[in-house]
């Protein structure tokens, strides 16, 4: 296990960085998976009664993981540039 102080700093950083990556469209699937993991941990350990909200968030994040970034995402532009479909 990691020290709680380090875990708090890591969680705070990821809670701020992953949504920015998601909005910009860079590392979209990674950001969605990270937010999905955070949502799961919050649901199980912090707010177990908020399953409706977390279920909605999880469904939307799973959709992003399954379908990938949209055409306006930076992932799409980078993929076109190097010749792969993200």
Beta strands, then each sheet from edge to edge (+ up, - down):
end
